[in-house]
């Protein structure tokens, strides 16, 4: 499983492809796991594991990893950004 445990995959399934407010992982945590998976396996395989149609969502999440650390801290699912 390319460095991802069964628990990691379960957490990913509960965090992507859903609009539930109580997701287990943040977008950044999903991105880190997807990037780790991509080191040794194809993202298409991860999409199949977590129930996504294609890699577009995972690729967008991986792109978050290039953000500044202060911005990454504020990334969350569907929340409006408020002035600090």
C-alpha positions in Angstrom: 0.0 0.0 0.0 2.9 2.4 -0.7 3.5 3.5 2.8 -0.2 4.1 3.6 -1.7 1.9 6.3 -5.3 0.5 6.1 -6.2 3.2 8.7 -4.7 5.9 6.4 -6.8 4.6 3.5 -9.9 4.6 5.7 -9.2 8.2 6.8 -8.8 9.2 3.1 -12.1 7.5 2.2 -13.8 9.5 5.0 -12.1 12.8 3.9 -12.4 13.0 0.1 -15.3 12.6 -2.3 -17.8 13.7 0.4 -19.3 17.0 1.6 -19.6 15.9 5.2 -18.4 18.5 7.6 -16.8 16.0 10.0 -14.0 14.8 7.8 -11.2 12.9 9.5 -8.3 14.7 7.6 -7.6 18.3 6.6 -6.9 19.1 2.9 -3.2 19.4 3.7 -3.1 16.0 5.4 -4.8 14.4 2.4 -2.3 16.1 0.1 0.6 14.8 2.1 -0.8 11.2 2.0 -1.5 11.5 -1.7 2.0 12.8 -2.4 3.5 9.9 -0.3 1.4 7.4 -2.3 2.5 9.0 -5.6 6.2 8.3 -4.8 5.7 4.6 -5.5 2.3 4.1 -7.1 0.0 5.7 -9.6 -2.6 8.2 -8.3 -5.2 6.4 -10.4 -4.8 3.5 -8.0 -5.3 5.7 -5.0 -8.5 7.1 -6.6 -9.8 3.6 -7.0 -8.9 2.8 -3.3 -10.8 5.9 -2.0 -13.7 6.0 -4.5 -12.8 9.0 -6.7 -13.5 9.0 -10.5 -10.2 10.6 -11.4 -7.1 12.3 -10.1 -8.2 15.9 -10.4 -9.2 16.3 -6.8 -6.0 14.7 -5.5 -3.9 16.8 -7.9 -5.5 20.0 -6.7 -5.0 19.0 -3.1 -1.3 18.2 -3.8 -0.9 21.6 -5.3 -1.7 23.1 -1.8 1.6 21.8 -0.6 3.4 24.6 -2.4 1.6 27.2 -0.3 3.3 29.2 2.4 3.1 27.5 5.8 1.0 30.3 7.3 -1.6 29.7 4.5 -1.5 25.9 4.8 -2.5 26.3 8.4 -5.7 28.0 7.3 -6.7 25.4 4.7 -9.9 23.5 5.7 -12.9 22.0 4.0 -15.5 24.6 2.8 -14.7 27.2 5.5 -14.6 30.8 4.6 -11.4 32.5 5.2 -11.7 35.1 8.0 -9.2 37.9 8.7 -6.9 36.8 11.4 
